[in-house]
Amino acid sequence: NILLSLVAIALLLTAVWGLILANRKRVLRRRRSEFFQKNQNKGICEISYGLSQMLKDAQIAETGLDECSDDVEYARRMEEMLECIESGEYVQFIRLTQQAAYGRERMTEEQRQESYAFYRKIAVFLVQGMSRRKKFWWKYMKCYEIS
């Protein structure tokens, strides 16, 4: 009876883990298709939105940044808070995103790749200071690419 219960628990845990992995794969595939859709402008906008969601999940986007008067001030504050990025890097990302969202010219694949590299750089930085439990949550529940 005890052995049967242990086997049932092991099977249940295996099934739950399989569901978690399947969900992670589905979310990453969907996010990647949004980031790398045919329209580079929309893809860059999706990367920007994904970055803002990630910063919210890391509870960084809420730390006194709502008082910023404009996007450049917001970007400069983020540069101060995120030690992994250089001065002017977030401002450049914001400007590129605004150009993609509101400009008439079509963005290039290189610009989208730069935006994605910036997104990944911040994701990797954010996870470095996390506890194992939070890293697990970040990777498997929030489905961020961290490696």
DOTORDO-278084 format. One record per residue (C-alpha): residue in one letter; residue number from 0; z negated, x negated, y. Coordinates in nm, 2 decimals. Layout:
DOTORDO-278084
<pake: a | rofi: NUM | zz: Z | xx: X | yy: Y>
...
This chain:
DOTORDO-278084
<pake: n | rofi: 0 | zz: 0.00 | xx: 0.00 | yy: 0.00>
<pake: i | rofi: 1 | zz: -0.09 | xx: -0.28 | yy: 0.24>
<pake: l | rofi: 2 | zz: 0.22 | xx: -0.47 | yy: 0.15>
<pake: l | rofi: 3 | zz: 0.44 | xx: -0.17 | yy: 0.20>
<pake: s | rofi: 4 | zz: 0.28 | xx: -0.11 | yy: 0.54>
<pake: l | rofi: 5 | zz: 0.35 | xx: -0.47 | yy: 0.64>
<pake: v | rofi: 6 | zz: 0.71 | xx: -0.45 | yy: 0.53>
<pake: a | rofi: 7 | zz: 0.75 | xx: -0.12 | yy: 0.73>
<pake: i | rofi: 8 | zz: 0.60 | xx: -0.28 | yy: 1.04>
<pake: a | rofi: 9 | zz: 0.82 | xx: -0.59 | yy: 1.00>
<pake: l | rofi: 10 | zz: 1.13 | xx: -0.36 | yy: 0.97>
<pake: l | rofi: 11 | zz: 1.03 | xx: -0.16 | yy: 1.27>
<pake: l | rofi: 12 | zz: 0.97 | xx: -0.48 | yy: 1.48>
<pake: t | rofi: 13 | zz: 1.31 | xx: -0.61 | yy: 1.37>
<pake: a | rofi: 14 | zz: 1.48 | xx: -0.28 | yy: 1.46>
<pake: v | rofi: 15 | zz: 1.31 | xx: -0.28 | yy: 1.81>
<pake: w | rofi: 16 | zz: 1.41 | xx: -0.65 | yy: 1.86>
<pake: g | rofi: 17 | zz: 1.77 | xx: -0.56 | yy: 1.76>
<pake: l | rofi: 18 | zz: 1.78 | xx: -0.28 | yy: 2.01>
<pake: i | rofi: 19 | zz: 1.64 | xx: -0.51 | yy: 2.29>
<pake: l | rofi: 20 | zz: 1.91 | xx: -0.77 | yy: 2.22>
<pake: a | rofi: 21 | zz: 2.19 | xx: -0.51 | yy: 2.20>
<pake: n | rofi: 22 | zz: 2.07 | xx: -0.36 | yy: 2.53>
<pake: r | rofi: 23 | zz: 2.07 | xx: -0.71 | yy: 2.69>
<pake: k | rofi: 24 | zz: 2.42 | xx: -0.78 | yy: 2.57>
<pake: r | rofi: 25 | zz: 2.54 | xx: -0.44 | yy: 2.70>
<pake: v | rofi: 26 | zz: 2.38 | xx: -0.49 | yy: 3.05>
<pake: l | rofi: 27 | zz: 2.51 | xx: -0.85 | yy: 3.08>
<pake: r | rofi: 28 | zz: 2.86 | xx: -0.74 | yy: 2.98>
<pake: r | rofi: 29 | zz: 2.85 | xx: -0.45 | yy: 3.23>
<pake: r | rofi: 30 | zz: 2.71 | xx: -0.67 | yy: 3.51>
<pake: r | rofi: 31 | zz: 2.97 | xx: -0.94 | yy: 3.44>
<pake: s | rofi: 32 | zz: 3.26 | xx: -0.68 | yy: 3.44>
<pake: e | rofi: 33 | zz: 3.13 | xx: -0.56 | yy: 3.78>
<pake: f | rofi: 34 | zz: 3.11 | xx: -0.92 | yy: 3.92>
<pake: f | rofi: 35 | zz: 3.45 | xx: -1.02 | yy: 3.78>
<pake: q | rofi: 36 | zz: 3.65 | xx: -0.70 | yy: 3.83>
<pake: k | rofi: 37 | zz: 4.01 | xx: -0.73 | yy: 3.93>
<pake: n | rofi: 38 | zz: 3.93 | xx: -0.67 | yy: 4.30>
<pake: q | rofi: 39 | zz: 3.76 | xx: -1.00 | yy: 4.42>
<pake: n | rofi: 40 | zz: 3.62 | xx: -0.83 | yy: 4.74>
<pake: k | rofi: 41 | zz: 3.44 | xx: -0.57 | yy: 4.54>
<pake: g | rofi: 42 | zz: 3.32 | xx: -0.83 | yy: 4.29>
<pake: i | rofi: 43 | zz: 3.17 | xx: -1.04 | yy: 4.57>
<pake: c | rofi: 44 | zz: 3.00 | xx: -0.72 | yy: 4.70>
<pake: e | rofi: 45 | zz: 2.86 | xx: -0.65 | yy: 4.35>
<pake: i | rofi: 46 | zz: 2.73 | xx: -1.01 | yy: 4.32>
<pake: s | rofi: 47 | zz: 2.55 | xx: -0.96 | yy: 4.66>
<pake: y | rofi: 48 | zz: 2.40 | xx: -0.63 | yy: 4.54>
<pake: g | rofi: 49 | zz: 2.30 | xx: -0.79 | yy: 4.21>
<pake: l | rofi: 50 | zz: 2.13 | xx: -1.07 | yy: 4.41>
<pake: s | rofi: 51 | zz: 1.94 | xx: -0.82 | yy: 4.63>
<pake: q | rofi: 52 | zz: 1.82 | xx: -0.64 | yy: 4.31>
<pake: m | rofi: 53 | zz: 1.71 | xx: -0.97 | yy: 4.16>
<pake: l | rofi: 54 | zz: 1.51 | xx: -1.06 | yy: 4.47>
<pake: k | rofi: 55 | zz: 1.35 | xx: -0.72 | yy: 4.47>
<pake: d | rofi: 56 | zz: 1.25 | xx: -0.76 | yy: 4.10>
<pake: a | rofi: 57 | zz: 1.11 | xx: -1.10 | yy: 4.19>
<pake: q | rofi: 58 | zz: 0.92 | xx: -0.93 | yy: 4.48>
<pake: i | rofi: 59 | zz: 1.07 | xx: -1.17 | yy: 4.73>
<pake: a | rofi: 60 | zz: 1.29 | xx: -0.92 | yy: 4.92>
<pake: e | rofi: 61 | zz: 0.98 | xx: -0.72 | yy: 5.03>
<pake: t | rofi: 62 | zz: 0.77 | xx: -1.00 | yy: 5.18>
<pake: g | rofi: 63 | zz: 0.80 | xx: -0.93 | yy: 5.55>
<pake: l | rofi: 64 | zz: 1.17 | xx: -0.94 | yy: 5.56>
<pake: d | rofi: 65 | zz: 1.22 | xx: -0.58 | yy: 5.67>
<pake: e | rofi: 66 | zz: 1.13 | xx: -0.68 | yy: 6.03>
<pake: c | rofi: 67 | zz: 1.44 | xx: -0.90 | yy: 6.05>
<pake: s | rofi: 68 | zz: 1.66 | xx: -0.79 | yy: 6.34>
<pake: d | rofi: 69 | zz: 1.99 | xx: -0.88 | yy: 6.17>
<pake: d | rofi: 70 | zz: 2.15 | xx: -1.03 | yy: 5.86>
<pake: v | rofi: 71 | zz: 2.15 | xx: -1.39 | yy: 5.99>
<pake: e | rofi: 72 | zz: 1.78 | xx: -1.38 | yy: 6.06>
<pake: y | rofi: 73 | zz: 1.72 | xx: -1.23 | yy: 5.71>
<pake: a | rofi: 74 | zz: 1.94 | xx: -1.51 | yy: 5.56>
<pake: r | rofi: 75 | zz: 1.75 | xx: -1.78 | yy: 5.74>
<pake: r | rofi: 76 | zz: 1.41 | xx: -1.64 | yy: 5.63>
<pake: m | rofi: 77 | zz: 1.54 | xx: -1.63 | yy: 5.27>
<pake: e | rofi: 78 | zz: 1.64 | xx: -2.00 | yy: 5.31>
<pake: e | rofi: 79 | zz: 1.28 | xx: -2.08 | yy: 5.41>
<pake: m | rofi: 80 | zz: 1.14 | xx: -1.89 | yy: 5.11>
<pake: l | rofi: 81 | zz: 1.39 | xx: -2.02 | yy: 4.85>
<pake: e | rofi: 82 | zz: 1.34 | xx: -2.39 | yy: 4.83>
<pake: c | rofi: 83 | zz: 1.65 | xx: -2.43 | yy: 4.60>
<pake: i | rofi: 84 | zz: 1.90 | xx: -2.35 | yy: 4.87>
<pake: e | rofi: 85 | zz: 2.00 | xx: -2.56 | yy: 5.17>
<pake: s | rofi: 86 | zz: 2.00 | xx: -2.47 | yy: 5.53>
<pake: g | rofi: 87 | zz: 2.30 | xx: -2.24 | yy: 5.61>
<pake: e | rofi: 88 | zz: 2.38 | xx: -2.17 | yy: 5.25>
<pake: y | rofi: 89 | zz: 2.24 | xx: -1.81 | yy: 5.25>
<pake: v | rofi: 90 | zz: 2.39 | xx: -1.74 | yy: 5.59>
<pake: q | rofi: 91 | zz: 2.73 | xx: -1.85 | yy: 5.45>
<pake: f | rofi: 92 | zz: 2.68 | xx: -1.62 | yy: 5.15>
<pake: i | rofi: 93 | zz: 2.59 | xx: -1.33 | yy: 5.38>
<pake: r | rofi: 94 | zz: 2.90 | xx: -1.39 | yy: 5.59>
<pake: l | rofi: 95 | zz: 3.13 | xx: -1.41 | yy: 5.29>
<pake: t | rofi: 96 | zz: 2.98 | xx: -1.09 | yy: 5.16>
<pake: q | rofi: 97 | zz: 3.04 | xx: -0.92 | yy: 5.49>
<pake: q | rofi: 98 | zz: 3.39 | xx: -1.05 | yy: 5.50>
<pake: a | rofi: 99 | zz: 3.45 | xx: -0.91 | yy: 5.15>
<pake: a | rofi: 100 | zz: 3.30 | xx: -0.57 | yy: 5.24>
<pake: y | rofi: 101 | zz: 3.44 | xx: -0.51 | yy: 5.58>
<pake: g | rofi: 102 | zz: 3.73 | xx: -0.76 | yy: 5.63>
<pake: r | rofi: 103 | zz: 4.09 | xx: -0.69 | yy: 5.58>
<pake: e | rofi: 104 | zz: 4.18 | xx: -1.01 | yy: 5.40>
<pake: r | rofi: 105 | zz: 4.16 | xx: -1.04 | yy: 5.02>
<pake: m | rofi: 106 | zz: 3.90 | xx: -1.28 | yy: 4.90>
<pake: t | rofi: 107 | zz: 4.00 | xx: -1.56 | yy: 4.66>
<pake: e | rofi: 108 | zz: 3.88 | xx: -1.62 | yy: 4.31>
<pake: e | rofi: 109 | zz: 3.73 | xx: -1.94 | yy: 4.43>
<pake: q | rofi: 110 | zz: 3.51 | xx: -1.75 | yy: 4.68>
<pake: r | rofi: 111 | zz: 3.40 | xx: -1.52 | yy: 4.41>
<pake: q | rofi: 112 | zz: 3.30 | xx: -1.81 | yy: 4.19>
<pake: e | rofi: 113 | zz: 3.11 | xx: -1.97 | yy: 4.48>
<pake: s | rofi: 114 | zz: 2.92 | xx: -1.64 | yy: 4.53>
<pake: y | rofi: 115 | zz: 2.84 | xx: -1.62 | yy: 4.16>
<pake: a | rofi: 116 | zz: 2.73 | xx: -1.99 | yy: 4.15>
<pake: f | rofi: 117 | zz: 2.49 | xx: -1.90 | yy: 4.44>
<pake: y | rofi: 118 | zz: 2.36 | xx: -1.60 | yy: 4.25>
<pake: r | rofi: 119 | zz: 2.30 | xx: -1.81 | yy: 3.94>
<pake: k | rofi: 120 | zz: 2.13 | xx: -2.09 | yy: 4.14>
<pake: i | rofi: 121 | zz: 1.88 | xx: -1.85 | yy: 4.27>
<pake: a | rofi: 122 | zz: 1.82 | xx: -1.68 | yy: 3.93>
<pake: v | rofi: 123 | zz: 1.75 | xx: -2.01 | yy: 3.77>
<pake: f | rofi: 124 | zz: 1.52 | xx: -2.11 | yy: 4.06>
<pake: l | rofi: 125 | zz: 1.32 | xx: -1.79 | yy: 4.04>
<pake: v | rofi: 126 | zz: 1.25 | xx: -1.81 | yy: 3.67>
<pake: q | rofi: 127 | zz: 1.12 | xx: -2.17 | yy: 3.69>
<pake: g | rofi: 128 | zz: 0.78 | xx: -2.07 | yy: 3.83>
<pake: m | rofi: 129 | zz: 0.72 | xx: -1.77 | yy: 3.60>
<pake: s | rofi: 130 | zz: 0.48 | xx: -1.74 | yy: 3.31>
<pake: r | rofi: 131 | zz: 0.62 | xx: -1.71 | yy: 2.96>
<pake: r | rofi: 132 | zz: 0.55 | xx: -1.34 | yy: 2.96>
<pake: k | rofi: 133 | zz: 0.73 | xx: -1.28 | yy: 3.29>
<pake: k | rofi: 134 | zz: 1.02 | xx: -1.50 | yy: 3.17>
<pake: f | rofi: 135 | zz: 1.05 | xx: -1.29 | yy: 2.86>
<pake: w | rofi: 136 | zz: 1.05 | xx: -0.97 | yy: 3.08>
<pake: w | rofi: 137 | zz: 1.30 | xx: -1.12 | yy: 3.32>
<pake: k | rofi: 138 | zz: 1.54 | xx: -1.23 | yy: 3.04>
<pake: y | rofi: 139 | zz: 1.51 | xx: -0.94 | yy: 2.79>
<pake: m | rofi: 140 | zz: 1.41 | xx: -0.63 | yy: 3.00>
<pake: k | rofi: 141 | zz: 1.57 | xx: -0.71 | yy: 3.33>
<pake: c | rofi: 142 | zz: 1.86 | xx: -0.89 | yy: 3.16>
<pake: y | rofi: 143 | zz: 1.90 | xx: -1.17 | yy: 3.40>
<pake: e | rofi: 144 | zz: 2.09 | xx: -1.48 | yy: 3.29>
<pake: i | rofi: 145 | zz: 1.84 | xx: -1.76 | yy: 3.33>
<pake: s | rofi: 146 | zz: 1.98 | xx: -2.05 | yy: 3.14>
